[in-house]
Amino acid sequence: MEPSARSSLSSNLAIPLSIVIAGALIGGGLYFGVSKNATGQQAAAAIAAQKVNIKDVKITADTPYIGKANAPVTLAVWTDYQCPFCKAIEVGGVPQITTEPSFPMLIKDYVDTGKLRIVFKDYTFLGQDSTTAALYGHAVWATYPDKYFAWRTAMYKAQDEEGDQGFGDEPSVLALIKKIPGMDANKLNALVAKNKDAYAAMIASDQQEGAAFGINGTPGAITGTQSIDGAQPPSAFKAAIDAQLK
């Protein structure tokens, strides 16, 4: 959808959360969800038809990930820290979004067993707080890579309303960091100030890359030669990963 079309639709479009594919057009971006009651066929239908290949995803030393670097399967996920559907697939606990979180299963069955690496990409579109969180994400990865996922999980658990209100501004992110053992909030604050332009370029590159793969909202994912759009149930991710492990 062209940006102009998104703008004209955003004031008129209302999509209930109870339908299988749900989305909200906000600030030129889109977030998606899939209901808990989605059938296997409906979940499969949500997998994008555009041809993609995980081998084409740019992964550098600056790209956060969990799992073994040489795991046989890689899953790249584009997210916004303020996106409720991103929270839904990672930690759950979002009112009115009944999708079972997929990450607990992915970590237990695939990451912890050495079968899967999950690569994290930024797709920030819900306001300045989204960008602030992404900037700190890069600082955390650069300084405390072993604590990155714990920080990320804490960020999603603390998520409230999308947009620039409530949790998500720099003071609240720093306050959260201070609660995580072994992390120095002052050090990370200084690092963000020093490397803000470099981190911002990485964030922009992630979003441009996602758009090139046909990802126009969050959460969006690629594994193997499949795109997986929205807060898909664990079964959708499992099917895509298992197909590569055969």
N, C-alpha and C positions, 0 to 999 in steps of 0.2 A: 504494500500500500504506500503511495506517495505521501510525503510529509504534509502536503496541502490537504490531501484527502483525510489524513488523520485529524488535522486541526478542525476541519469542518464537521467531522463525525463526533468529536469528543464531547461536544455540548449536547448532543442528541442521543447518544448511544447509552442504553442501560441494559446490562446483561446480568441476570440473576445468578447467584453463586450455585444454585441447585442444579443447573444444567451441566452436562458432562464437560464441555470446554467452556471455561469462563475467562473473561479478560476485562481489563479496564484500561482505556486509553488515557494516558496521563503524560503531559509534557512531551509529546512526540514519541513516547515509548509505550510498551504494552506488556502487561503481565497476564499469565495464563494459569489456569488450574484445572484439575480433573477430579471429579467427585469420587467418593469412596465406592459408589455403586456402579462405576464404569465396568462394562463387560470387557473381556479380552479383545473382542473385535473392535470395540470403541476405543480402547487404549491403543491398539495397533493403528487405528485410523488417525490418531493424533500424532503419529510419527511422520515427520515431514517427508515429502516425496523428493525434494531436491537432492541431487547427488552430492554426497560429502564423503570425506575420508579422514579419519583421525590422524593419518600420517601427514596431512597437510596443515594440521594445527601447529602453530608456532609455540615451541616450548623451550625456554631458556633457563639460565640459573636464576633469573628474576621471577619465574613463574611459580607461584605457590602450589604445592601438591601434598598429598598424603599417600602412603603406600610405598612399595619398592620401586625405585627408579626403573628397574628392568622387568617390571611385572608384565606378563603376556598380554594384558588388556589395559587400555587407557580410556578413561572417561573424562572428557573436558566439559565443564559446566560454567555457563555464563549466568551471573546473578547480580542482584542489587541488594545491599544490606537492609533496605527498607521495604523490599517486596514481600508481602505476606505469603505468597505462594512459594517463594524461596525458603522462607522460614518453615512452611508446611512440609516441604520435602526433607529438610535437614533436621529439624528438631520437633516439628509438630506444635500443637498447643495453640493454634490460631482459631478463634471463635468463628463458627460458620463454615470453616474449611475442613471437611471431614476426611480428606485424603490421608491415608496412613503414611507417615514419614518413611521415605525410602532409604535414607542414609544409615540408620541403624542396621538394616539388613545388609546394605552394601559393605559396610565396615566389618561386620561380624563374619559374613560368608565369603567375602572376596578380598578386601584390603588386608585384614588380619591374617588371611591364609596365603598371602603373597600373590594372589591372582590378578589384582586390580590396583592401578594407580589412578587417583582422582586428581585432575588438574583444575585449578580454580581461575576463572577469568572474570573480569569486571564488565558489567553492562549497567552503568549508572545513568538513571534518567528521572529519578524521583525527587531531585532537589539537591541543594548544597550538602545536606547531611549525608546523602549517598556518596558523594565525592569525598567528603571528610573521612568516612569509614573506609573507603577504598584506599585513600592515601595512607592511613594508619595500617591497613592490611599489608601494604608493601613494606612499611617500616618494620612491622612485626616479623614478616618473613625474612627480611634482611638481617635482623638482629637475633630473633628467637625462633628459628624454623621449627624446632621441636615443640614449641608452644603455640604455633600458628593455629592449629585446628581447635585447641582449647579456647583460644581467644575468639575465633570465628564462631564457635558454638555459643559462647557467652554473649556475643554480640546479637545473635539471632534470638536467644532467650530473652534478652532485654528489649527487643524490638517492640515499639508501640505503633502509633498511627504513622502512615507514610506521609512524606512531606517534611518541611522544615519546622517541625514543632515537636516538643517532647524529647525523648531520648534520640541521640544521634549527632548532636553538635559536639564540637571538640571538647568542651569541659566534661560532658557526660561520658564520652569515649575514654578520656583520661581517667575519670573516676572509676570506670569499669576496669581499666588496665591495672590500677592500683590494687584491686582485689584479687588479681591473679598472681599466685606465688611465683617469684623468680623473674618478674617483669618490672622494668624500671620505666615508669611513665614519663619522667623528666627526660630520660635518654631518648625515648621514642618521640617525644614532642620536639626535641632539638633536631632529630633526624628528619622528621617531616618538614620542619622549617628549612633545613639545609637542602633537601632533595625534592622539594615540592614540584618543581618543574619537570624533573626527570620522572617522578612517579605519575604525574598528570599525563605525560606522554605515553607511559605504559598503559594507563587506563584508557586513553583514547585509542591506542593501538588495539587493545582487546575488543573494544566496541566495534571498531571498523572491521576487524577480522570476523567477529560474529556476524555482522551484517553481510559480509561477503559469502558466508556460509548459509545465508538465508534466515539467520536468527534475528528476529525483530522484537523480541521481548524476553521476559524472564519468568521462570527459569528456562533456559535453553541448553541442550546438551548434545554432544556428539560422541559416539563410540563406534568403532569399526567403520562401517559405511552407512550408519543410520543417524538421523537427527531425532531427538526426543524432545518434544515441546511440552512445557507445562509441568504442573505438579502431578506427574504420573505415579501410579501405584507401584510398589516394589516389583510386582510381576512384570511390568513393562521393561524395567531396567534389567531384571534377571534374565528375561528372554533374550535381550540384545547382547548381554555379556556371555551367557551360556553358548550362544551361537558361535562365538569366537573361540571358545574353549574346547570345542569338539575336535 
